[in-house]
Amino acid sequence: MKKRTFLKLGSAAIASPVLGPLLAWAAPEKLKNWAGNVEYSTENLYSAKSLEQVRDFIKQQHRLKVLGTRHCFNRIADSTQQFLSLKEMDQVVALDTAARTVTVESGVTYGRLSPYLDGQGWALHNLASLPHISVAGAITTATHGSGEKNGNLSTAVAGLEIVNAAGEVVQLSRQKNGDNFFGAVVGLGVLGAISKVTLQVQPSFQMRQYVYDNLPLHELKDHFDAIESTAYSVSLFTDWQKQRVNEVWLKCRMDQSPAFDAPPEFYGAKKAIRNVHPIIELSAENCTEQMGVPGPWYERLPHFKMGFTPSAGKELQSEYFVPRRHAVEAILAVERLRDQIGPHLLITEIRTIAADNFWMSPCYKQDSVTIHFTWKQDWPAVSKLLPAIEKELAPFYPRPHWGKLFSIPPAQLHAAYRKLPEFIDLARKFDPQGKFHNEFLDTNIFGPDA
Ligand SMILES: Cc1cc2nc3c(=O)[nH]c(=O)nc-3n(C[C@H](O)[C@H](O)[C@H](O)COP(=O)(O)OP(=O)(O)OC[C@H]3O[C@@H](n4cnc5c(N)ncnc54)[C@H](O)[C@@H]3O)c2cc1C
């Protein structure tokens, strides 16, 4: 069956507040990102309701940035002039069951899209730790989940609709637009406003999630590959203390064999006897169900439940991608900094991600392991630690997460992205005058080293 009608999300899913088209930011507080560590440089925010409004607004502006759900920790989304929000453009446009794709308006969050898809019998291949983020904001920064055979969330993209700086609508598809498509999907918000996204779907599946406590570091060192291949998605949480990984989260698909039989012990770690939060002091109520209870993919792949605060809330985040083949060396390199890191850390998460073909993806042509840090919200302390971590990781050519905090200099970033010159050419075609640039992008992407 091929549905081409405009498909409404369920009534529970459309209960979010509706904003007027010209939104003067009415909140008493300044416009900030989700974590509150970035106060944006303008409060001018226009909320579009239709493609025509997006086009008209872009044509009128000299400089603007499109804002998603504001979950980035750095200034990649910042603007000094104008923001355009597509939050109200969050409908499912078409579910094409023959092609196994769903086309959505780009402001939709995974938390709204996923239950709809599951209700129709379909699933996405993976999700991030939280479902609260917009599809456009996630794919443009190469947001990822875990699983050594799973590409980041951008790898599900089959097509994009982008409104360029002239207000023209550009369609790109994996099948028809080869190179430009691979340049545009992880576009860092520089090509224009992504108005629609077509995502590959697969038949819905059920999962079980298990947690194991206290995996000895020497077991991880000796059995990293075996541990990572145990489940569809594996996350390792550590505070870097006591030579151990505090929690191992195994997310297992129930349609894959052999099934994980959940023994009481896993490489020396003990099976948890209750649901836990990655930050052990926090309530597991915010977390997806564990203890092997079967459930749909979208209630097991993220760590945090929609409708609840993900992670800690008041925090900072950094994350580095290194080639998967250096995983153990890189982990041990960071572990050497345990005494410096410890006082400022809430938790570290280690994940694996499959290689992809997106020019600006940190996983471009490279199976990767990510070492992530959820920090206490103390920027003076964290800003001193980042160069120390980056120095330890330097032998492995780390690439930072585009949406998180880092201090890697632009020249080093440019050296890590061999397709950067082509990406800059593509950006100039979409936006010759730099309408979608900002200071972060001018420094890290378009600077003199590029
Ligand atoms: C608690 C928490 C947990 C997280 N967990 C993970 C995780 O598990 N894995 C991971 O990889 N990341 C994770 N992140 C980071 C997050 O996924 C990224 O920051 C992502 O980009 C957030 O999307 P957003 O919609 O909030 O983007 P925003 O922060 O609003 O914007 C990010 C970028 O996207 C651009 N953009 C947004 N919408 C559009 C559009 N329609 N058209 C063009 N450009 C657009 C913006 O201009 C900007 O450049 C987490 C963040 C938080 C706060």
The ligand as an SDF file (V2000), in Angstrom:
LIG
                    3D

 53 58  0  0  0  0  0  0  0  0999 V2000
   20.5870   15.3310   26.7570 C   0  0  0  0  0  0  0  0  0  0  0  0
   21.2130   15.2040   25.3900 C   0  0  0  0  0  0  0  0  0  0  0  0
   21.5240   13.9530   24.9030 C   0  0  0  0  0  0  0  0  0  0  0  0
   22.1280   13.8260   23.6380 C   0  0  0  0  0  0  0  0  0  0  0  0
   22.3860   12.5670   23.1670 N   0  0  0  0  0  0  0  0  0  0  0  0
   23.0000   12.4290   21.9800 C   0  0  0  0  0  0  0  0  0  0  0  0
   23.2950   11.1280   21.4660 C   0  0  0  0  0  0  0  0  0  0  0  0
   22.9240   10.1200   22.0290 O   0  0  0  0  0  0  0  0  0  0  0  0
   23.9910   11.0580   20.3040 N   0  0  0  0  0  0  0  0  0  0  0  0
   24.4080   12.1710   19.6280 C   0  0  0  0  0  0  0  0  0  0  0  0
   25.0630   12.0470   18.5960 O   0  0  0  0  0  0  0  0  0  0  0  0
   24.0760   13.4030   20.0500 N   0  0  0  0  0  0  0  0  0  0  0  0
   23.3890   13.5430   21.2110 C   0  0  0  0  0  0  0  0  0  0  0  0
   23.0570   14.8080   21.6550 N   0  0  0  0  0  0  0  0  0  0  0  0
   23.3570   15.9520   20.7870 C   0  0  0  0  0  0  0  0  0  0  0  0
   22.1950   16.2340   19.8210 C   0  0  0  0  0  0  0  0  0  0  0  0
   21.7540   15.1020   19.1810 O   0  0  0  0  0  0  0  0  0  0  0  0
   22.6160   17.2150   18.7380 C   0  0  0  0  0  0  0  0  0  0  0  0
   23.0400   18.3440   19.3730 O   0  0  0  0  0  0  0  0  0  0  0  0
   21.5110   17.5320   17.7080 C   0  0  0  0  0  0  0  0  0  0  0  0
   22.0540   18.3550   16.7040 O   0  0  0  0  0  0  0  0  0  0  0  0
   20.3330   18.2190   18.3560 C   0  0  0  0  0  0  0  0  0  0  0  0
   19.3450   18.5230   17.4040 O   0  0  0  0  0  0  0  0  0  0  0  0
   18.4830   19.8680   17.5780 P   0  0  0  0  0  0  0  0  0  0  0  0
   17.2860   19.7530   16.7390 O   0  0  0  0  0  0  0  0  0  0  0  0
   18.2810   20.1390   19.0240 O   0  0  0  0  0  0  0  0  0  0  0  0
   19.4920   20.9010   16.9360 O   0  0  0  0  0  0  0  0  0  0  0  0
   19.8120   22.4370   17.3130 P   0  0  0  0  0  0  0  0  0  0  0  0
   20.7450   22.4570   18.4660 O   0  0  0  0  0  0  0  0  0  0  0  0
   18.5800   23.2350   17.4140 O   0  0  0  0  0  0  0  0  0  0  0  0
   20.5990   22.8200   15.9690 O   0  0  0  0  0  0  0  0  0  0  0  0
   21.7360   22.0840   15.6060 C   0  0  0  0  0  0  0  0  0  0  0  0
   22.1380   22.4060   14.1810 C   0  0  0  0  0  0  0  0  0  0  0  0
   21.1230   21.9540   13.2960 O   0  0  0  0  0  0  0  0  0  0  0  0
   20.7330   23.0250   12.4400 C   0  0  0  0  0  0  0  0  0  0  0  0
   19.3340   22.8310   12.1210 N   0  0  0  0  0  0  0  0  0  0  0  0
   18.3190   22.5080   12.9400 C   0  0  0  0  0  0  0  0  0  0  0  0
   17.1810   22.3830   12.2420 N   0  0  0  0  0  0  0  0  0  0  0  0
   17.4840   22.6330   10.9390 C   0  0  0  0  0  0  0  0  0  0  0  0
   16.7380   22.6530    9.7290 C   0  0  0  0  0  0  0  0  0  0  0  0
   15.4410   22.4080    9.6750 N   0  0  0  0  0  0  0  0  0  0  0  0
   17.3990   22.9580    8.5890 N   0  0  0  0  0  0  0  0  0  0  0  0
   18.7260   23.2340    8.5850 C   0  0  0  0  0  0  0  0  0  0  0  0
   19.4760   23.2060    9.6940 N   0  0  0  0  0  0  0  0  0  0  0  0
   18.8550   22.9110   10.8630 C   0  0  0  0  0  0  0  0  0  0  0  0
   21.0080   24.2770   13.2610 C   0  0  0  0  0  0  0  0  0  0  0  0
   21.1450   25.4200   12.4320 O   0  0  0  0  0  0  0  0  0  0  0  0
   22.3080   23.8760   13.9160 C   0  0  0  0  0  0  0  0  0  0  0  0
   23.3850   24.0400   13.0150 O   0  0  0  0  0  0  0  0  0  0  0  0
   22.4250   14.9710   22.8750 C   0  0  0  0  0  0  0  0  0  0  0  0
   22.0970   16.2500   23.3710 C   0  0  0  0  0  0  0  0  0  0  0  0
   21.4720   16.3600   24.6160 C   0  0  0  0  0  0  0  0  0  0  0  0
   21.0990   17.7070   25.1100 C   0  0  0  0  0  0  0  0  0  0  0  0
  1  2  1  0
  2  3  1  0
  2 52  2  0
  3  4  2  0
  4  5  1  0
  4 50  1  0
  5  6  2  0
  6  7  1  0
  6 13  1  0
  7  8  2  0
  7  9  1  0
  9 10  1  0
 10 11  2  0
 10 12  1  0
 12 13  2  0
 13 14  1  0
 14 15  1  0
 14 50  1  0
 15 16  1  0
 16 17  1  0
 16 18  1  0
 18 19  1  0
 18 20  1  0
 20 21  1  0
 20 22  1  0
 22 23  1  0
 23 24  1  0
 24 25  2  0
 24 26  1  0
 24 27  1  0
 27 28  1  0
 28 29  2  0
 28 30  1  0
 28 31  1  0
 31 32  1  0
 32 33  1  0
 33 34  1  0
 33 48  1  0
 34 35  1  0
 35 36  1  0
 35 46  1  0
 36 37  1  0
 36 45  1  0
 37 38  2  0
 38 39  1  0
 39 40  1  0
 39 45  2  0
 40 41  1  0
 40 42  2  0
 42 43  1  0
 43 44  2  0
 44 45  1  0
 46 47  1  0
 46 48  1  0
 48 49  1  0
 50 51  2  0
 51 52  1  0
 52 53  1  0
M  END
$$$$
